């Protein structure tokens, strides 16, 4: 692969990596809010012992769990992008042996 193609791909991967890290920051904030809401709903369900409070707790927990899965997906994407970046850097820099 030519050096210019490697450099271009490296720039693309770097941009995608930056966006993924920004997305992770947003997801982390959202997850914190949803987890707090789920904890609050759990406490209300424990105190009130009503079916409505239980449903609210389950709904809040579902939202927090979904956001946790989204976070895991973003982390996996970041890992893949970092591997791609490392591979491109290895191709760009010739080994000195």
C-alpha positions in Angstrom: 0.0 0.0 0.0 1.4 3.4 -0.9 2.4 5.8 1.8 -0.1 8.5 0.7 -3.0 5.9 0.9 -1.9 4.8 4.4 -1.7 8.4 5.5 -5.1 9.2 4.1 -6.6 6.1 5.8 -4.8 7.1 9.0 -6.4 10.5 8.9 -9.9 8.9 8.3 -9.4 6.5 11.2 -8.2 9.3 13.5 -11.3 11.4 12.7 -13.6 8.4 13.3 -11.8 7.7 16.6 -12.2 11.3 17.7 -15.9 11.2 17.0 -16.3 7.9 18.8 -14.5 9.3 21.9 -16.8 12.3 21.8 -19.8 10.0 21.5 -18.5 8.0 24.5 -18.4 11.1 26.6 -22.0 11.9 25.7 -23.1 8.3 26.4 -21.3 8.3 29.7 -23.2 11.4 30.8 -26.5 10.0 29.6 -25.8 6.7 31.4 -25.1 8.4 34.6 -28.4 10.3 34.4 -30.4 7.2 33.5 -28.7 5.1 36.2 -29.5 7.7 38.8 -33.1 7.8 37.6 -33.3 4.0 37.8 -31.9 4.1 41.3 -34.4 6.7 42.4 -37.3 4.7 40.8 -36.1 1.6 42.6 -36.2 3.4 46.0 -39.6 4.8 45.2 -40.8 1.3 44.3 -39.4 -0.1 47.5 -41.0 2.5 49.7 -44.4 2.7 48.0 -44.8 -1.0 47.1 -47.2 -0.3 44.3 -47.4 -1.9 40.9 -47.1 1.5 39.2 -43.9 2.2 41.0 -42.6 -1.2 40.1 -43.4 -0.6 36.4 -41.7 2.8 36.6 -38.6 1.2 38.1 -38.5 -1.5 35.5 -38.9 1.0 32.7 -36.1 3.2 34.1 -33.9 0.2 34.5 -34.5 -0.9 30.9 -33.4 2.6 29.7 -30.3 2.5 31.8 -29.5 -1.1 30.6 -30.0 -0.1 27.0 -27.6 2.9 27.4 -25.1 0.6 29.0 -25.3 -1.7 26.0 -24.8 1.4 23.7 -21.7 2.3 25.8 -20.3 -1.1 25.4 -20.8 -0.9 21.6 -19.0 2.5 21.5 -16.1 1.1 23.5 -15.9 -1.9 21.2 -15.8 0.5 18.2 -13.1 2.5 19.8 -11.1 -0.6 20.4 -11.4 -1.6 16.7 -10.5 1.8 15.5 -7.4 1.9 17.8 -6.3 -1.5 16.4 -6.8 -0.2 12.8 -4.8 2.9 13.7 -2.0 0.8 15.2 -1.9 -1.4 12.1 -1.7 1.6 9.8 1.0 3.2 11.9 3.0 -0.1 11.7 2.7 0.0 7.9 3.7 3.6 7.8 6.8 3.3 9.9 9.3 0.7 8.5 10.8 -1.6 11.1 14.4 -1.1 11.8 16.1 -4.5 12.1 
